[in-house]
Structure formats: structure tokens, C-alpha cells
């Protein structure tokens, strides 16, 4: 990719590409948080699924409220791994 290609991308497009790169190392909570931010900035869930390389269902699940996550994925939960910071 040339430098000129980066000049034509919006900040949210770059953030979506960064999310795609980081997707596999993020917790479900972090994935959902970043998906919600990108949707709020104008990205469609379908478009994010395409950029990230996952199904639309995966994106929809990630965009749901964090309160519906299992306890092990909630940063405020007593079972949240001690090695993680919220």
C-alpha cells in the first residue's frame, strides 16, 4: 500500500483495519467496545465483518451490551482474569 492510499482513508477506516489486525488478541469485551465505537462513527456491521474477516453474526454478537457477556468476559466481574486490566 502506498502512502497516497493512506491519505485517502478516513480515521475510522484506519481504526477498522487496526481492529482487524488486533481482533484475535482482543477479549470479546474489547472487540465489542471497538465495534460499537466504529458503528457509532458510521461503519456498518456488514462492512466491519468484511474488513475484519468474520461473519456478520460475530460482529452483531460483539456489538451487544457488555452486560450480556459471560462473567469471565466482564472486566467488572469477580472472575475477570487478574492479569487483565479493565
N, C-alpha and C positions, 0 to 999 in steps of 0.2 A: 504494500500500500504506500502510495506516495504521500509526501507531506501535504500536497494540494488536496488529496482526498480527505484528510483530517480537517482541513479548513472548511469544507463543505458540510461537515457533520455538526448537528446541534449537540449541546452539552448532554441532553437526555439520551441521544443516540450513543454517545460515548459511554455514558453510565450503563446503558443496556448492554453494550458489548463487554464492559467490565464485569457486569453481573454474570454474563455468560461464561466468562473466564473463571470466575470465582465460585460458580454455582455448586460444584461438587464438594467444596470445602466449607461451605456455609451451613449453619444449622437451619432447620425448617423455619424457625422463628426469624432468623436473619434473612432468609430467602423471601419470606412473606413480607417482611418490612420493606425490603428493597423493591419488591414487585408493587406493593401499594404506593410507594413513592413515585415509581415510574408511571403507573396508571394515572396517578393524580397529575402528573406533568404532561399527560396527553397520549401516552402509549396505549395501544390496545393490548388486551391479554393475548389475543391471537398473534399479534406481531411480536410480542415478547417471547411467546412459545417458539416461534420460528427462529428468532435471534439466538435464544438460549439452546435450542435443540431438544426441547422436551415437549410433552403433549400439552394441549390446552387445559386438560383436566388437572395436570400437575400445577400449572400456573393458577388456575381457579382455586385449588386447594391451598396454595401458598398465599393467596390474597384474602383468605377468610380471616376472621377475627382471631387474634392470638389467644383469646380465652378458650377457643375450641381445640387448641393443641393438646396433645397428651402431656401429662405432668413433667415428663423427662425433657420436654422441649420448651417449657416455660421458664424464662430467666428468673421469675419471682417465686418459683416453686421450690419447696424444700428439697426436692430430689434433683434440682438443677445441678449438673456436674460442678464440683468445686473448682475445677481448673478453668472454668469459663467465667468471664465477667459479663454482666448484663449489658 
